[in-house]
Amino acid sequence: MFGIGKNIIEGALNTTGDLAGSVINAGGNILDRVSSLGGNKIKGKVILMRSNVLDFTEFHSNLLDNFTELLGGGVSFQLISATHTSNDSRGKVGNKAYLERWLTSIPPLFAGESVFQINFQWDENFGFPGAFFIKNGHTSEFFLKSLTLDDVPGYGRVHFDCNSWVYPSGRYKKDRIFFANHVYLPSQTPNPLRKYREEELWNLRGDGTGERKEWDRIYDYDVYNDIADPDVGDHRPILGGTTEYPYPRRGRTGRPRSRRDHNYESRLSPIMSLDIYVPKDENFGHLKMSDFLGYTLKALSISIKPGLQSIFDVTPNEFDNFKEVDNLFERGFPIPFNAFKTLTEDLTPPLFKALVRNDGEKFLKFPTPEVVKDNKIGWSTDEEFAREMLAGPNPLLIRRLEAFPPTSKLDPNVYGNQNSTITEEHIKHGLDGLTVDEAMKQNRLYIVDFHDALMPYLTRMNATSTKTYATRTLLLLKDDGTLKPLVIELSLPHPQGDQLGAISKLYFPAENGVQKSIWQLAKAYVTVNDVGYHQLISHWLHTHAVLEPFVIATHRQLSVLHPIHKLLVPHYKDTMFINASARQVLINANGLIETTHYPSKYSMELSSILYKDWTFPDQALPNNLMKRGLAVEDSSAPHGLRLLINDYPFAVDGLDIWSAIKTWVQDYCCLYYKDDNAVQNDFELQSWWNELREKGHADKKHEPWWPKMQTLSELIESCTTIIWIASALHAAVNFGQYPYGGYILNRPTTSRRFMPEVGTAEYKELESNPEKAFLRTICSELQALVSISIIEILSKHASDEVYLGQRASIDWTSDKIALEAFEKFGKNLFEVENRIMERNKEVNLKNRSGPVNLPYTLLVPSSNEGLTGRGIPNSISI
């Protein structure tokens, strides 16, 4: 190690030798810096993050930075007046001031904050410092957190919340500019700052050409032409830009085109997979825990999964009984020593620790999922099967039954008769003495229906290793508020052609013998449908993918001085980076999702087809509940809605969170928009909303349901919906994945064979060894291990997570009234959290915990680091 350090130091000295010719001029630079400290001064404090000394590449850069300091080429600041102009009508620019004590400040062992003093020469005619230029004369970048000026004459303390990477000045055409924490609508911007405001937005938009570099700060759009790799024969349709495959847009990288098909963007090599471009401020790099999670996914993709695959290719294995699944949490996964060494030799220490756990031997030993901690067999009950439709990781699909028998919306000219074959005779014994008509009038019948979503793709999916069905499940709301399944319908396309309709079979609850095992398999097929739909639609499409255009449009069209920018940006943190990482290792062709979930190579194509049904207004929780027939408007009820299933944990807790968000958004927006005219006359706001539709969700730009953004109420509802998607909705569908799905028997990701038929060997196996037959039907051992690994990673909170009702900086705005409104928001969320905890103690609310005794906490706002099954981060950061 010391030898390496010696070589780096010598290399740095050799490099700096090339700068020796600058020493003569440097003397003048240093004199200029010293002389600038005379006269009146105002003191400032700069907080930034520098690279750590354990990174030898950065160590080399730090040596060069110190040398440039000696030459007078340090980090300079120039204040810009918001009240006084120069000859070109721009704000007056002050003299340069330099960070002090850079040479005596030692970079931390690990990336952390460094505090520097700075002194500005003060001119009494300068006025209010509303912005500043910064010039990084060093050779390496740093993360600038803030600048605070103390006792500015006539103005007092002035704070600049920066939170941005600053690269060496040679990387930029112009010096970087930062604005003070004031808020101005465009028409209210002080005249000296107007051109600076406009130019900064132009810089962020770019010109739509060229390959983006890591130091670029350009936000632009592109279609999903980067998840396939034609160069190696991995073909998938391009998503976005066509009526056949519409899709939200993603961030543009400008990478070179594929050699074999220029319609596609080239793929990065696996080893470079996390170097995909996102604007640098969207990627906190090694300073953030999210990168550790990203690198874990990368390791899983390029090292662990192929390694396990090679082992199973040589010694194929299956789980033979449920105890072997339990052993994953008690003993770890047994792997021969030589294979273990091969799998782990390329892992960095943090990854090794994460995968090997604490004893150094138990490779892939997983924490026990909450769903089996208290009751190991509760997951298999009908009550828990139904409860998870209300309180599990995907509580968004259940809807009230409005037609019996259930009908299909698929085109009968293409798919024939796809209506359900369930009759009243089939279910009358489970209706607690009611007729179907009576049960429907009393709002007692509900359905979870995957039929229309999956049927058009089943023939193709089942041509892969997948063997599954399109399912419908009917449920009755019991007097005690719980649901009980009445019947499950499993459907396949007609073997002689889709146009001949569906072939369907019905399965009913049973408690004994082979019929019990058949019923358990029928429930597993439903859950398989749900897990794939959850991961690809409820989770990826409806939160990650649909939000990215909002992130891009906000940065391109709303200045950092804009109140709506300040409102929304905390809810975008890390989303572009996480999505870019997902396109590299999760949702890409032959990626981790395709190889573990039943839609297989049709996964993203299916999500594109179902994007056709997405509407922005229906993402608002009240609208979503009413659309699914689970709530009706009622002015006397909390939040103006009456739930038809009173004990619906996701909806009850979610409406509390929704209401708190909307109250905060309303309080905030009304500070800056006094009426509808103010909304209509805000050209940045109108450009933002127009671009969001025209470019970000371009394939849906003509939809009539888009809010027109002409009223204050439309602005409040839209911003509330954006924050809801980024925070609470994502939390509800993400952080329960491991607590419920880490136990693969409870939420298998795929099925590999159909329901056994009487007289077959599979049926005899089901009779004699039902556990083995169940395990042969769901995920393979390899798929299970990879799936569990994925959702464990996705279900964890980062150490630096910022939760709903919090901000990374207490000085995020200078508006005291806005800060008071935000404090009120935090208090409201604290009260919501207390109410949720009290509900979980009520024994009459059986859906809160169920037979597995797993309280519903996914919408509890706060959390600690790690795998907690609770907590609402501000943003989609994993």
Secondary structure, DSSP 8 states (H G I E B T S, - for coil): -HHHHHHHHHHHHHHHHTTGGGHHHHHHHHHHHHHTTSSSEEEEEEEEE---TTSHHHHHHHHHHHHHHHTT--EEEEEEEEEEE-TTSSEEE---EE-BSTTT----SSS-EEEEEEEEE--TT---EEEEEEEE-SSS-EEEEEEEEEEETTTEEEEEEEEEEE--GGG-SS-EEEE-S----GGGS-HHHHHHHHHHHHHHH--S-S---TT-----EE-B-SS-BGGGTB----BSSSSSS----EE-----B-SS-TTSB----GGGGGG----GGG--GGGSHHHHHHHHHHHIIIIIHHHHHHHHHHS-----SHHHHHHHHHT-----HHHHHHHHTT--HHHHHHHH-SSS--TT-----GGGTS-SSGGGSHHHHHHHHHHSS-TTS-EE--SSS----S-HHHH---S----HHHHGGGSTT--HHHHHHTT-EEEEE-HHHHHHHHHHHTTTT----EEEEEEEE-TTS-EEEEEEEEEEE-TT-GGG-EEEEEE----SHHHHHHHHHHHHHHHHHHHHHIIIIIIIIIIIIHHHHHHHHHHHHS-TTSHHHHHHGGGGTTHHHHHHHHHHHTSSTTSTTTTTSTTGGGHHHHHHHHHTT--SGGGSHHHHHHHTTSEEE-TTSGGGEEESSS--HHHHHHHHHHHHHHHHHHHHHHHH--SHHHHHT-HHHHHHHHHIIIIITGGGTT-TTS----SHHHHHHHHHHHHHIIIIIHHHHHTTHHHHHSSTTTS-S---S----TTSHHHHHHHH-HHHHHHHHS--HHHHHHHHHHHHHHT-B-TT--BTT--S-TTS-S-HHHHHHHHHHHHHHHHHHHHHHHHTT-TT-GGGTTTTT----TT-S---SBS-S---BSS---
